[in-house]
Amino acid sequence: MKGVSDSTILELIELIYEAALDPQRWTTFTERFATAVGAREVFFLVHDYQNNCGNIAMHVNVDPFFREAYDKHYASLNEWVKRGKRLFTPGRVVASQMAISDAELVKTEFYNDYLRAADMRHSLGGILSNDESTVSALGANRPPSRVEFGRHEIALLSTLMPHLQRAIQVHNRISRLEGNLRATSDALDAFPIGVLLLDDSGSVVLMNRKAERLVSRNEGLKVTPDGLSAAIGRENVLLRQMITRASYKTDRAPILSGGTMTISRPSLKRPLALLITPVVSNFAVLGSDRAAVVVFVSDPDDQVEPDARVVRQILGLTPTEARLAAAIMQGKSLEVVSEELNMSIKTARTHLKRIFSKTGTNRQAELVRLLLNSVASLRVSPDDES
């Protein structure tokens, strides 16, 4: 096989960096690379030497039957991986004949039980990483009817290797940041109050579900092209001033400012309460380094809806006691709770005394304070209430 053109190399490099940002593009790259090196199948492979197992990922033209068979069993028998371990330095390209001769390969169980059935004989691998216990590589296979991979294919993959390694690093970093973003969003969704992260212009970077519901109700607080805004002019001026002050930073450190305010509601319900404060720590974990201000929004007319299962687990209560404690946490009287739980007021008092004993409290106010200061006020599975 002759060397490929410069335009093909540039196209492959471009596809590599596109794939770093959009994983869907790895398929396009592997297809184009397969054509460039004359391979039937191309794949990314990870092998764990410590546990002697491996798997094939992001592949093109790998038969699903043989991929599953490899992942479940034949990875442990892969002679190319076992014999070539000494050659697998990051960035190096290794052809299968460099690890084991063709004459030796055809005598192995790996060849006779797996490669021959899959109609494969020759392999080419570019080592992306190797930490002694785990190696990852870009691999390409050819059938017995083709010649082994030679210097032209090795040269092409060697040219691509630095770009592949950088792209994989970028891809992994983005994946970690996206994972952190999802985890952070899930954590914020558990908050019983609204949380909004804003950039230094007041535009919303991230909202939890509670904040989304408060904004969607259009009761005094809204998100506009200009950022987070209040419906009433004088309140909006004050809100924007607080956001600007909270986002202002010197060259050395943020100026700790912000403040609290209320937002009137057209429904004449009690106003929303806002706390505006700077983001002091690095919020890159959220997948964005633009977050400059955090706004906490509380609706005094919302009731905390504790999960009785959580109350039961953290306080060691029975299911009935947990339901009663959760209802009291919402500010309901013992009479109302007894009716809701279909029990007499005498039985409710008996359960309440047991709750006091188990929690070390003596009054309902103490019990409510204990619950509000615990994780019971967090929502384990945020609802979709609008």
C-alpha positions as CSV (number, residue, x, y, z in Angstrom):
1,M,0.0,0.0,0.0
2,K,1.4,3.4,-1.0
3,G,1.4,6.4,1.4
4,V,-1.8,8.5,1.6
5,S,-2.0,12.1,0.3
6,D,-1.4,15.1,2.5
7,S,-5.1,16.1,2.0
8,T,-6.2,12.7,3.5
9,I,-3.9,13.2,6.5
10,L,-5.3,16.7,7.1
11,E,-8.8,15.4,6.8
12,L,-8.1,12.7,9.3
13,I,-6.5,15.2,11.8
14,E,-9.5,17.5,11.4
15,L,-11.9,14.6,12.1
16,I,-9.9,13.7,15.2
17,Y,-10.3,17.1,16.7
18,E,-14.0,17.3,15.7
19,A,-14.5,13.9,17.5
20,A,-12.8,15.3,20.7
21,L,-15.7,17.8,20.9
22,D,-18.5,15.6,19.4
23,P,-18.2,11.8,20.2
24,Q,-20.5,11.0,17.3
25,R,-17.6,12.0,14.9
26,W,-15.4,9.1,16.1
27,T,-17.5,6.9,13.8
28,T,-16.7,9.1,10.8
29,F,-13.0,9.1,11.7
30,T,-12.8,5.3,12.2
31,E,-14.6,4.8,8.8
32,R,-12.2,7.2,7.0
33,F,-9.2,5.7,8.8
34,A,-10.2,2.2,7.8
35,T,-10.3,3.3,4.2
36,A,-6.9,5.0,4.5
37,V,-5.1,2.0,5.8
38,G,-7.0,-0.7,4.0
39,A,-8.5,-2.3,7.1
40,R,-11.8,-4.2,7.3
41,E,-12.4,-3.1,10.9
42,V,-11.2,-0.3,13.1
43,F,-11.8,0.1,16.8
44,F,-10.6,1.5,20.1
45,L,-9.5,-1.2,22.5
46,V,-8.8,-1.1,26.3
47,H,-7.0,-4.0,28.0
48,D,-6.6,-4.5,31.7
49,Y,-3.5,-6.6,32.3
50,Q,-4.2,-6.8,36.0
51,N,-7.5,-8.6,35.6
52,N,-6.7,-10.0,32.1
53,C,-9.8,-8.6,30.4
54,G,-10.6,-6.0,27.8
55,N,-13.2,-4.5,25.6
56,I,-13.7,-3.0,22.1
57,A,-15.4,0.4,21.9
58,M,-16.2,3.0,19.2
59,H,-15.7,0.6,16.4
60,V,-16.6,0.4,12.7
61,N,-17.3,-2.9,10.9
62,V,-16.8,-5.1,14.0
63,D,-19.4,-7.9,13.9
64,P,-21.5,-7.6,17.1
65,F,-21.3,-11.4,17.7
66,F,-17.4,-11.3,17.7
67,R,-17.3,-8.1,19.7
68,E,-19.4,-9.6,22.4
69,A,-17.3,-12.8,22.3
70,Y,-14.1,-10.8,22.6
71,D,-15.3,-8.7,25.5
72,K,-16.6,-11.8,27.4
73,H,-13.8,-14.3,26.8
74,Y,-11.3,-13.8,24.0
75,A,-9.7,-10.6,25.4
76,S,-8.0,-12.8,28.0
77,L,-6.5,-14.9,25.1
78,N,-5.4,-12.0,22.9
79,E,-1.8,-13.0,21.9
80,W,-1.2,-9.6,20.2
81,V,-1.8,-7.9,23.5
82,K,0.1,-10.4,25.6
83,R,3.1,-10.7,23.4
84,G,3.3,-7.1,22.5
85,K,3.2,-5.6,26.1
86,R,6.9,-4.9,26.0
87,L,6.4,-2.7,22.9
88,F,3.4,-0.7,24.1
89,T,4.8,2.7,24.9
90,P,2.4,5.6,24.5
91,G,2.5,7.1,21.1
92,R,4.1,4.0,19.4
93,V,2.6,2.2,16.5
94,V,2.9,-1.6,16.6
95,A,2.0,-4.1,13.8
96,S,0.9,-7.6,14.9
97,Q,3.9,-9.3,13.3
98,M,6.1,-7.2,15.6
99,A,4.5,-8.8,18.6
100,I,4.2,-12.4,17.4
101,S,5.1,-14.0,14.0
102,D,2.4,-15.2,11.7
103,A,3.7,-18.7,12.0
104,E,3.4,-18.7,15.8
105,L,0.0,-16.9,15.7
106,V,-1.8,-19.6,13.7
107,K,-0.9,-22.2,16.4
108,T,-2.7,-20.3,19.2
109,E,-6.1,-20.7,20.6
110,F,-6.8,-17.0,20.0
111,Y,-6.3,-17.5,16.3
112,N,-8.0,-20.9,15.8
113,D,-11.0,-20.2,18.0
114,Y,-11.5,-16.5,17.4
115,L,-9.6,-14.8,14.6
116,R,-10.1,-17.5,12.1
117,A,-13.9,-17.6,12.8
118,A,-13.9,-13.8,12.5
119,D,-11.9,-14.0,9.3
120,M,-9.1,-11.8,10.7
121,R,-5.3,-12.3,10.6
122,H,-3.3,-9.0,10.7
123,S,-3.5,-6.1,13.2
124,L,-2.2,-2.6,13.6
125,G,-2.3,-0.7,16.9
126,G,-1.5,2.8,18.0
127,I,-0.8,3.0,21.7
128,L,-2.8,5.9,23.2
129,S,-1.9,5.3,26.9
130,N,-0.3,2.7,29.1
131,D,-0.1,2.9,32.9
132,E,1.4,-0.6,33.2
133,S,-1.9,-2.2,34.3
134,T,-4.1,-0.8,31.6
135,V,-3.4,-0.1,27.9
136,S,-5.6,1.7,25.4
137,A,-5.1,1.7,21.7
138,L,-6.6,2.5,18.3
139,G,-6.6,-0.8,16.4
140,A,-7.2,-1.9,12.8
141,N,-7.6,-5.5,11.5
142,R,-7.2,-7.2,8.1
143,P,-8.4,-10.6,6.9
144,P,-6.0,-13.5,5.9
145,S,-6.5,-12.7,2.2
146,R,-4.7,-9.3,2.7
147,V,-1.0,-8.7,3.4
148,E,0.2,-7.6,6.8
149,F,0.3,-3.9,7.7
150,G,3.5,-2.4,6.5
151,R,5.6,0.8,6.7
152,H,3.1,3.1,4.9
153,E,0.2,2.3,7.3
154,I,2.6,2.5,10.3
155,A,3.8,5.9,9.1
156,L,0.3,7.2,8.7
157,L,-0.8,6.1,12.1
158,S,2.4,7.4,13.7
159,T,1.6,10.8,12.1
160,L,-1.8,10.8,13.7
161,M,-0.8,9.5,17.1
162,P,0.0,12.9,18.8
163,H,-3.3,14.3,17.6
164,L,-5.2,11.2,18.8
165,Q,-3.6,11.4,22.2
166,R,-4.4,15.1,22.6
167,A,-8.0,14.5,21.3
168,I,-8.6,11.7,23.7
169,Q,-7.3,13.8,26.6
170,V,-9.7,16.6,25.6
171,H,-12.5,14.1,25.1
172,N,-12.0,12.6,28.6
173,R,-11.7,16.1,30.2
174,I,-15.0,17.2,28.6
175,S,-16.6,13.9,29.7
176,R,-15.5,14.5,33.3
177,L,-16.7,18.1,33.3
178,E,-20.1,17.0,31.8
179,G,-20.3,14.3,34.5
180,N,-19.6,16.9,37.2
181,L,-22.1,19.2,35.7
182,R,-24.8,16.5,35.8
183,A,-23.9,15.6,39.3
184,T,-24.0,19.3,40.4
185,S,-27.3,19.9,38.7
186,D,-28.8,16.8,40.4
187,A,-27.4,18.1,43.8
188,L,-28.9,21.6,43.2
189,D,-32.2,20.0,42.2
190,A,-32.5,18.5,45.7
191,F,-32.5,22.0,47.3
192,P,-35.9,23.1,48.6
193,I,-35.2,26.6,47.4
194,G,-34.4,28.0,44.0
195,V,-30.7,28.4,43.0
196,L,-29.5,30.3,40.0
197,L,-25.9,30.8,38.8
198,L,-25.3,33.9,36.8
199,D,-22.4,35.3,34.8
200,D,-21.0,38.8,35.4
201,S,-23.7,40.3,33.1
202,G,-26.5,38.7,34.9
203,S,-27.3,36.0,32.3
204,V,-28.3,32.6,33.7
205,V,-25.6,29.9,33.5
206,L,-27.5,27.2,35.4
207,M,-30.8,26.9,37.3
208,N,-32.1,24.1,39.5
209,R,-35.6,22.8,39.0
210,K,-37.1,24.9,41.9
211,A,-35.8,28.1,40.3
212,E,-37.2,27.0,36.9
213,R,-40.6,26.6,38.4
214,L,-40.5,29.9,40.2
215,V,-39.4,31.7,37.0
216,S,-42.0,29.9,34.9
217,R,-44.8,31.1,37.1
218,N,-44.0,34.7,36.0
219,E,-44.7,36.1,39.4
220,G,-42.3,39.0,39.7
221,L,-39.1,37.2,38.7
222,K,-38.2,36.4,35.1
223,V,-35.3,35.5,32.8
224,T,-34.9,37.9,29.8
225,P,-32.3,38.4,27.1
226,D,-30.7,40.9,29.5
227,G,-30.5,38.3,32.3
228,L,-32.4,37.7,35.5
229,S,-34.9,40.5,36.0
230,A,-37.7,41.7,38.3
231,A,-41.0,42.7,36.8
232,I,-41.3,45.9,38.8
233,G,-39.0,48.6,37.6
234,R,-37.6,49.8,41.0
235,E,-37.0,46.3,42.2
236,N,-35.3,45.4,38.9
237,V,-32.9,48.3,39.3
238,L,-32.0,47.2,42.8
239,L,-31.6,43.5,41.6
240,R,-29.3,44.5,38.7
241,Q,-27.2,46.7,41.0
242,M,-26.8,43.8,43.5
243,I,-25.8,41.4,40.7
244,T,-23.3,43.9,39.3
245,R,-21.7,44.5,42.8
246,A,-21.6,40.8,43.5
247,S,-19.9,40.0,40.2
248,Y,-17.3,42.8,40.5
249,K,-13.8,41.5,41.3
250,T,-10.4,43.1,41.7
251,D,-7.3,41.6,40.1
252,R,-6.5,39.8,43.4
253,A,-9.8,38.7,44.8
254,P,-13.6,39.1,44.6
255,I,-15.2,41.9,46.5
256,L,-17.6,40.2,48.9
257,S,-20.8,42.0,48.2
258,G,-24.4,41.3,47.1
259,G,-27.3,41.5,49.5
260,T,-30.8,40.5,50.1
261,M,-34.1,41.8,48.7
262,T,-37.7,40.9,48.1
263,I,-39.5,40.6,44.8
264,S,-43.2,41.6,44.7
265,R,-45.7,39.3,43.1
266,P,-48.8,40.3,41.0
267,S,-50.8,37.6,42.7
268,L,-50.4,39.5,46.0
269,K,-48.9,36.5,47.7
270,R,-46.0,37.1,50.0
271,P,-43.0,38.4,48.1
272,L,-40.1,36.1,47.0
273,A,-37.0,36.5,49.1
274,L,-33.6,36.7,47.3
275,L,-30.0,36.3,48.6
276,I,-27.5,37.5,46.0
277,T,-23.8,36.6,46.7
278,P,-20.6,36.3,44.7
279,V,-19.2,33.0,43.6
280,V,-15.9,33.0,45.5
281,S,-14.7,29.5,44.7
282,N,-13.8,28.2,41.2
283,F,-17.0,26.9,39.6
284,A,-15.2,25.2,36.7
285,V,-16.6,22.0,38.2
286,L,-19.9,23.1,36.8
287,G,-18.7,22.9,33.3
288,S,-18.4,26.7,33.0
289,D,-15.9,29.2,34.3
290,R,-18.4,32.0,33.6
291,A,-20.4,31.7,36.9
292,A,-19.9,34.8,38.9
293,V,-23.0,35.2,41.1
294,V,-25.3,32.8,42.8
295,V,-28.9,33.8,43.6
296,F,-31.0,31.9,46.2
297,V,-34.7,32.4,45.8
298,S,-37.2,31.4,48.5
299,D,-41.0,31.3,48.2
300,P,-42.5,31.7,51.7
301,D,-45.8,30.2,50.5
302,D,-44.1,26.9,49.4
303,Q,-44.4,24.1,51.8
304,V,-41.4,21.8,52.4
305,E,-42.4,18.3,51.4
306,P,-40.0,16.0,53.2
307,D,-39.6,12.4,52.1
308,A,-41.0,10.2,54.9
309,R,-38.5,7.5,53.9
310,V,-35.6,9.8,54.6
311,V,-37.1,11.0,57.9
312,R,-37.5,7.4,58.9
313,Q,-33.9,6.5,58.1
314,I,-32.1,9.4,59.7
315,L,-34.2,9.4,62.9
316,G,-34.8,5.7,63.3
317,L,-38.6,6.0,63.3
318,T,-41.3,3.5,62.3
319,P,-43.1,4.2,59.0
320,T,-46.1,5.7,60.8
321,E,-43.9,7.8,63.0
322,A,-42.0,9.1,60.0
323,R,-45.2,10.1,58.2
324,L,-46.4,11.9,61.3
325,A,-43.0,13.7,61.7
326,A,-42.9,14.7,58.1
327,A,-46.4,16.2,58.3
328,I,-45.5,18.1,61.4
329,M,-42.5,19.5,59.6
330,Q,-44.9,21.0,57.1
331,G,-46.4,23.0,60.0
332,K,-49.6,21.0,60.3
333,S,-51.3,20.6,63.7
334,L,-51.5,17.3,65.4
335,E,-55.3,17.3,64.9
336,V,-54.9,17.7,61.1
337,V,-52.2,15.1,60.9
338,S,-54.3,12.6,62.9
339,E,-57.2,13.0,60.4
340,E,-54.8,12.7,57.4
341,L,-53.3,9.5,58.8
342,N,-56.7,8.2,59.8
343,M,-55.9,7.8,63.5
344,S,-57.3,9.1,66.7
345,I,-55.8,12.2,68.3
346,K,-54.8,10.0,71.3
347,T,-52.9,7.6,69.0
348,A,-51.2,10.5,67.3
349,R,-50.1,11.9,70.7
350,T,-48.7,8.4,71.6
351,H,-46.7,8.3,68.3
352,L,-45.5,11.9,68.9
353,K,-44.2,11.0,72.4
354,R,-42.3,8.1,70.9
355,I,-40.8,10.5,68.3
356,F,-39.8,12.9,71.0
357,S,-38.1,10.1,72.9
358,K,-36.2,8.8,69.8
359,T,-35.1,12.3,68.7
360,G,-34.2,13.8,72.1
361,T,-36.8,16.6,71.7
362,N,-39.6,17.7,74.0
363,R,-41.8,20.0,71.8
364,Q,-43.0,20.1,68.3
365,A,-41.0,23.3,67.6
366,E,-37.8,21.5,68.6
367,L,-38.7,18.6,66.4
368,V,-39.4,20.9,63.4
369,R,-36.1,22.7,63.9
370,L,-34.3,19.4,64.1
371,L,-35.9,18.2,60.8
372,L,-35.3,21.5,59.0
373,N,-31.6,21.4,59.9
374,S,-31.3,17.8,58.6
375,V,-31.2,16.4,55.1
376,A,-34.9,15.7,55.5
377,S,-35.7,19.0,53.8
378,L,-33.8,17.9,50.6
379,R,-35.7,16.2,47.8
380,V,-34.2,12.9,46.9
381,S,-36.2,12.7,43.7
382,P,-37.2,16.2,42.6
383,D,-40.7,16.2,41.2
384,D,-41.8,17.7,37.9
385,E,-44.4,20.0,39.4
386,S,-44.8,23.1,37.3
